[in-house]
Amino acid sequence: EAQVTQNPRYLITVTGKKLTVTCSQNMNHEYMSWYRQDPGLGLRQIYYSMNVEVTDKGDVPEGYKVSRKEKRNFPLILESPSPNQTSLYFCASSLSRGTGELFFGEGSRLTVL
Amino acid sequence: SQQGEEDPQALSIQEGENATMNCSYKTSINNLQWYRQNSGRGLVHLILIRSNEREKHSGRLRVTLDTSKKSSSLLITASRAADTASYFCATDTGGSYIPTFGRGTSLIVHP
């Protein structure tokens, strides 16, 4: 089954404790992206990747890192989480930039205390 | 930065009625997409309309695009309680082709 898998789905952590949210897709997609969703603000793009070893900042990259060492994986790293990073995070992928349909993971709800 | 803005923010209707939501954007687009999100779940792609298209249909969904007004509408005909969800438009512009999402319309369909 074609899917985008995120882990963990739920996480409560404390300020400053490094964490990684994994994202994996099984569709051989070139383009992958991370979004955060906050009430009243919709989806905002954090980082995106056009292909392996190619990543770029979205609209709200501060406090986040990403890597794309393999085509299928695109982890989101919070080196020193802060309470303002409490949010619902989504990973998405598409065949390539400009091909339209994004496939989304089920989301990772992160709470930073 | 958010390119598209949906209107209304919230919509409440009875089962069987039609639901119309709109998306306005600021700069010329390549494509406009509509997505659906059930509460707290991942977004699901509904339909894509290209800048040179004016109307597309998919089942009970009808999407129109008016590039002169920089707006699009999503019509759901004969709505069902299962259509209760948030609906987002996403636009991509210029050479980036990277979709930017609006804040969404929350639709409630009462049985």
Chai-1 contact restraints between the chains, C-beta under 6 A:
chainA,res_idxA,chainB,res_idxB,connection_type,confidence,min_distance_angstrom,max_distance_angstrom,comment,restraint_id
A,G42,B,F101,contact,1.0,0.0,6.0,A-B,restraint_1
A,G42,B,G102,contact,1.0,0.0,6.0,A-B,restraint_2
A,G42,B,R103,contact,1.0,0.0,6.0,A-B,restraint_3
A,G42,B,G104,contact,1.0,0.0,6.0,A-B,restraint_4
A,L43,B,F101,contact,1.0,0.0,6.0,A-B,restraint_5
A,D59,B,S1,contact,1.0,0.0,6.0,A-B,restraint_6
A,R97,B,Y97,contact,1.0,0.0,6.0,A-B,restraint_7
A,G98,B,Y97,contact,1.0,0.0,6.0,A-B,restraint_8
A,G100,B,L48,contact,1.0,0.0,6.0,A-B,restraint_9
A,E101,B,H45,contact,1.0,0.0,6.0,A-B,restraint_10
A,F104,B,G42,contact,1.0,0.0,6.0,A-B,restraint_11
A,F104,B,L43,contact,1.0,0.0,6.0,A-B,restraint_12
A,G105,B,G42,contact,1.0,0.0,6.0,A-B,restraint_13
A,E106,B,G42,contact,1.0,0.0,6.0,A-B,restraint_14
A,G107,B,G42,contact,1.0,0.0,6.0,A-B,restraint_15
